Amino acid sequence: MKGAEALSAALSAAARPALVAYLTAGFPSLDAFAPALRATAARAAVLEVGVPFSDPMADGATIQRASRIALEAGTSLTWILDTLAAAAPLAAPVVLMSYLNPLLAGGLERNVRRAAEAGVAGMIVPDLPLEEAGPLGGMLEGQGMALVQLVTPVTAPPRIERLARASRGFLYAVTTAGITGGEVAIAPALRAYLARVREVARLPVCAGFGIRSAAQVAALADVVDGVIVGSALVEALERGEDPGAFLEALVVGGDEEGR
């Protein structure tokens, strides 16, 4: 099964809402990343592996801090892809979250090819607008990989439809017009926005940014196919917690407080 298809299939097969788990590559340390990757893959439907970047414009303090630690330890895109290749096959498909600059360094086509060889199923590139995504999207499609598009609460409905048609693997529905790391309230307006996105999407819809508690996960189960857990999972790793156990607590009750 090709990468884009593997993402959709994994999300569709998981109990709702499926968990998409974000890890910053190279964090909490170079040696600890691969064990964390395997432990997370054992519980998540999809793994989102973040490429550390010095100017992560969509990320809040937690992922900025993790990225800085990873970069100072020597994490690079080459190291990430080598690590993913060595860890394959994992129990969940991997989507790489990278800003555009690290992908351009060393050559876009070369990095796409190496990602495919490492078993990466797709990419999320938050600073790449749809109008400029053609070259990367074509390269990824040529390798059977997904370019996952993002929509937000302030995206106009016609553009949501365009992004939904263009996305592969799944559609990433950002829950807030801000950065990662906060705690989003599952308000009626948010539920209505997610319901509108799901109406027009032909792929699974996954909600991300600010998902921190079992209560939030439960509250979104009827309006999205999956939830993306990022900063809260990174913080759990900082505390030395088992990532699989942390994710398990999000779907079976666990800690109802914002974490």
Secondary structure, DSSP 8 states (H G I E B T S, - for coil): --HHHHHHHHHHHSSSSEEEEEEETT-S-HHHHHHHHHHHHTT-SEEEEE---S--TT--HHHHHHHHHHHHTT--HHHHHHHHHHH-S-SS-EEEE--HHHHHTT-HHHHHHHHHHTTEEEEE-TT--GGG-HHHHHHHHHTT-EEEEEE-TTS-HHHHHHHHHH--S-EEEESSSS-TTS-----HHHHHHHHHHHHH-SS-EEEESS--SHHHHHHHTTT-SEEEE-HHHHHHHHTT--HHHHHHHHHHS---S--
